[in-house]
Amino acid sequence: MIGKTPKEHQMSIFEVALESFIDMNHELVLLSKQIDWEAVESEFAEYYYADNGRPSVPIRKMVGMMLLKNIYNLSDEGVVARWMENPYMQYFTGEKVFQKRPPMNPIDMTKFRILGQRC
């Protein structure tokens, strides 16, 4: 996965895997399994640089947040706020354990949209 999230995440004793407490038949879980995230990542990979400034937000998370924003008709700030309290949204964007901090600054979504318009 391109971005600052490592491929393997070792859980601490205080973390609980999302899969252990969410309904695996929820619409966002099922949708996440229908998307070819590797293909999405490969399409955007050329726009990510490993050694250019701070580490980037993973492609799956950025694309997933854009999809959630449109599915639920939310603002950038709204989708980030809702993501923090919704384990299904977190699972959809590739998280393995429940996160308590925002996944990104909403401004990052604006920058990502601008990048997409140039493509």
C-alpha positions in Angstrom: 0.0 0.0 0.0 1.4 3.4 -0.9 1.2 5.9 1.9 2.2 6.1 5.5 0.2 3.2 6.7 2.4 0.0 7.0 1.2 -3.2 5.3 1.3 -5.2 8.5 -0.1 -3.7 11.7 0.7 -5.3 14.9 -2.2 -4.7 17.3 -1.6 -3.8 20.9 -3.6 -5.3 23.7 -5.9 -2.3 23.7 -6.9 -2.6 20.1 -9.7 -4.7 18.8 -9.9 -5.8 15.1 -12.8 -4.2 13.3 -13.8 -7.6 11.8 -14.4 -8.9 15.3 -17.2 -6.5 16.1 -18.8 -5.2 12.9 -21.4 -7.0 10.8 -19.6 -8.4 7.8 -22.8 -8.2 5.8 -23.1 -4.4 6.2 -23.4 -2.6 2.9 -20.0 -0.8 3.2 -18.2 -4.1 4.0 -19.8 -5.8 1.0 -19.0 -2.8 -1.2 -15.4 -2.7 0.0 -15.0 -6.3 -1.2 -16.4 -5.5 -4.6 -13.8 -2.8 -5.4 -10.4 -3.9 -6.8 -8.3 -1.7 -4.5 -5.1 -2.9 -6.0 -6.2 -1.7 -9.4 -7.2 1.7 -7.9 -3.9 2.0 -6.2 -2.0 1.2 -9.4 -3.9 3.8 -11.3 -3.0 6.5 -8.8 0.5 5.3 -7.9 2.3 7.5 -10.5 1.1 10.6 -8.6 2.6 9.5 -5.3 6.3 10.0 -4.5 8.1 8.1 -1.8 10.6 10.9 -1.0 8.8 14.1 -1.6 7.8 15.8 1.6 5.7 14.3 4.4 4.3 10.8 3.9 1.1 10.7 1.9 -2.3 9.4 3.0 -2.8 5.9 1.5 -4.5 5.8 -1.9 -7.2 3.5 -0.6 -8.0 5.8 2.2 -8.2 8.9 -0.1 -10.3 7.2 -2.7 -12.5 5.6 -0.1 -13.1 8.9 1.6 -14.1 10.5 -1.7 -16.5 7.6 -2.3 -18.0 7.9 1.2 -18.3 11.7 0.8 -20.4 11.2 -2.4 -22.4 8.2 -1.1 -23.6 10.1 2.0 -23.6 13.6 0.4 -21.2 15.0 3.0 -18.7 17.9 3.0 -15.0 17.2 3.3 -15.2 18.1 7.0 -18.3 16.1 7.5 -17.0 12.8 6.0 -13.8 13.1 8.2 -15.9 13.7 11.3 -18.3 10.9 10.5 -15.4 8.5 9.7 -14.0 9.0 13.2 -17.2 7.6 14.8 -18.1 5.0 12.2 -16.3 1.6 12.2 -17.9 0.7 8.9 -16.4 3.7 7.2 -13.1 2.9 8.7 -13.2 -0.7 7.5 -14.2 0.6 4.0 -11.1 2.7 3.8 -8.8 -0.1 4.8 -8.4 0.2 8.5 -7.9 -3.0 10.5 -8.6 -1.5 14.0 -10.8 1.3 15.2 -9.1 4.7 14.9 -9.7 7.6 17.3 -7.9 10.3 15.4 -8.9 11.9 12.1 -7.5 10.0 9.0 -6.4 13.3 7.4 -7.0 17.0 7.3 -10.0 17.8 5.2 -7.8 20.1 3.1 -6.0 16.9 1.8 -9.2 15.9 0.1 -9.3 19.2 -1.8 -5.8 18.7 -2.9 -6.6 15.1 -4.0 -9.6 16.3 -6.0 -7.4 18.9 -7.8 -4.9 16.2 -8.6 -7.7 14.1 -10.1 -8.9 17.0 -12.3 -5.4 17.2 -13.9 -5.5 13.6 -14.9 
